[in-house]
Amino acid sequence: MLYLDYDNAPWTPNKDGGNLNYEGYYFLQRLNTVIKLAHPDIMMIAEESSSATKITGMKEMGGLGFDYKWNMGWMNDILRFYEEDPIYRKYDFNLVTFSFMYAFNENYLLPFSHDEVVHGKKSMMHKMWGDRYNQFAGLRNLYTYQICHPGKKLLFMGSEYGQFLEWKSEEQLEWSNLEDPMNAKMKHFTSQLNQFYKDNRCLWEIDTSYDGIEIIDADNRDQSVLSFIRKGKKDEILVCVFNMAPVERKDFTIGLPVAGVYEEVWNTELEQWGGVWKEHNQTVRTQEVLWKDYEQTLTFTLPAMGASIWKIKRRLKPTKTVTNKTQKGVENEE
């Protein structure tokens, strides 16, 4: 509807020589205006895969008036990455980091929809790498990454408990899967993840600008570890760390902007959710060491194929200005 050259057939340019379908463009603007006037409390959401036309936002600002746009680029990149054997992920680490470059160009919705679990594409659980244990571990990691990434969330039915077979439109879901303890634990995990999202305002309060996120390290491709901070309006922060490899990393260190005592509030490898950890990491006090541009560090055990999220339990005042660079690959300064 938006473009005149949407297929390989012959097409006629618009009056200005371009490919934008003006009739379709102004129709969608008018559609959103009329519906919003009559029903201001509803959401209008568009699935559109190009980036040439602004889909969300007011028409006065050049948008079509939709509230949200499916982030198809994020969805394709992230699924390709999680399907990949972890030994090769370091070569494609940009698949999980590239979305931060354009995350706020539109008001995005992060979709794992019915389109991704039909027509030979396999179910969400079946897409994951490895044996059955690692597939569930990967799925828990993936859903946590979706929850922590800026943007609203969409997860198609059956994916919440790890249905193995593809969705069939003419049949009901594979409810018998829930007789398997791993599927039942996966369902419990997704339920708790949604509650965790609602309980932590910094995951959704500033969701349309870079004020709500700070990247700690998007360059640790050798270990396939991504870390960033989600921020709220009242200085709340959550430190989100994702290990995309099936290797437990003891004494793993990241830099932080705030000194304090931190507690782990989310760990995807807990036993209650199908993992092998019986309890969270112990609370950790930051150390005054320069790490990249940060003057504080946090060191903990990062679970294999796991996500670990931390919250400040008690803020501390730094006692000195740190000048020693200890980050790997950076020479020490006296």
Number of C-alpha atoms within 10 A of each C-alpha: 13 19 19 18 16 12 8 6 7 8 12 10 13 14 10 7 8 13 16 20 17 16 12 14 18 14 15 20 19 15 15 20 18 12 14 16 9 10 10 10 9 10 13 15 17 18 13 13 11 12 10 9 14 19 29 22 16 16 18 9 10 13 18 24 24 24 20 21 23 25 24 18 15 23 20 14 18 21 18 16 21 22 18 15 12 20 12 13 22 19 12 16 23 16 20 21 17 15 18 15 8 10 19 15 13 22 23 26 22 22 23 23 16 17 11 20 23 15 10 8 12 17 20 29 26 21 20 24 20 17 10 13 12 17 21 28 27 28 27 28 22 23 22 25 18 21 19 24 22 27 25 20 16 14 15 15 14 23 24 21 24 26 23 18 17 22 23 13 9 6 7 9 16 15 11 9 17 16 9 9 12 20 22 17 20 24 19 16 22 20 13 13 18 13 11 15 15 12 11 16 18 23 26 21 15 18 22 17 13 15 12 19 24 15 15 21 17 17 15 12 16 13 17 24 21 22 21 21 25 26 24 19 12 9 7 15 22 23 24 23 24 23 22 26 22 17 15 14 15 12 11 12 15 21 23 24 13 17 21 22 18 21 18 20 16 18 24 30 25 17 13 16 24 21 21 13 15 10 11 16 18 11 16 17 20 22 17 21 20 20 23 18 12 17 23 22 21 22 15 17 15 23 27 22 26 27 27 24 21 22 19 21 14 11 13 13 8 15 8 8 10 14 14 16 19 14 16 9 7 11 10 12 8 6
